[in-house]
Amino acid sequence: MQVALAHTSARQNPLAELTPRELQILSLLAEGKPYGRIAEEINVSYKTVVNVSSQLKQKLNARNLPELIRTAVQLLQAAPIAKTSRPDLEKLP
C-alpha cells in the first residue's frame, strides 16, 4: 500500500521529482526557447540540453518535444515554483 501512495504523490506533483537543472530547462522550454538559446543562457552545451530534455521526457512520460512542452506549460501553470520555496534554485542563473 505504501508504494501505491508514494507513486500517487509523485504523480500529483511530478515537479518535486526533478533536479534544479531539470526544472530550469523545463521552464525555459515552457517559455518556447529552443535548445541552442537555452544552452547559451545557462552556459551549458547544446548536448547537455538535449540530454536533460530526454531525461525530462522520460520522467514526465512525454513521447516527444511538443508533448514535453505542453506538459511543462500545464505543470508550471498549475504549480509554479517560487524560488523562495526551493533554496536549491537560488543558485541557478
N, C-alpha and C positions, 0 to 999 in steps of 0.2 A: 504494500500500500504506500509506503514512503517513496518508493521510486516513482510511482504514478503521480504523487503530489509534487515531487521535485520537478518532474517533467512538465506538469501543468504550470508551475510558476515560471519556468523558463519560457514557456510559450506565451504567457501573459506579458512578460517583459523581456523579449529576446535581446534588447539593447544591453541589459545587465550582464550578458554573457560575452560582450565584445570587449576587446582591448582598447585602450585610449587611442592608439593609432588607427584601429579599425573604425572607431566612432568618428574620428577626424575625417578619414577618407569617405566614409559613408555620408557624412553631412555635406562634404564638398560635391560628391556625386549627386546628392539630392538637389543641390543648387544648379545642377546641369553642367558642371565643369568637366571638360574632357581630361583623360588620363595625363596628357602632357602638361596641361595647365596645373593640375593637382601636384604633379611631381615638382614643378618649378616652385610653386607656392610653399610647399612644406619641405623643400630641399632633400628630396629622395629621388632615386632613379625611377624612370618610367616603368622598368621591370618590377620594382617594388610595388608600385601602384597596381599593376596588373596582378601580381601575386596576392596582394591583400584583397583585391576585388574578387578574385577566385575563392579565397577563404570566406569572404562575406557571402558570396552566392551559396556556398555550401552550408554555412551556419544559418542562413535565413531561408534556405530551401528555394532559392531563386534559380530558374533554369537558364537565364541569360541576363545580359546587362540591362535591357529595358525593364525586365521584371524586377531586378535588383533595385533600380532607381525608383520604380513605383513603390516597392516595399519600403525603401528608405524614406520617401516622402511621407507615406502613411504613418510609419512608426515615429518619425521625428515630429510630425504634427500632433500625433496622439500623446506623445510623452517627451516633450522637449527636455533636453539635458541641460540643466543650469550648471555652469562651471563651478559655482559655489557649492553645489551638492556633490561634485566629483573632484576632490582635491588633486587627483592624479591628472586631470585635464588642464589644470592651471599651468603646467609646464609646457604644454603644446603651443606652438606658434599660432 
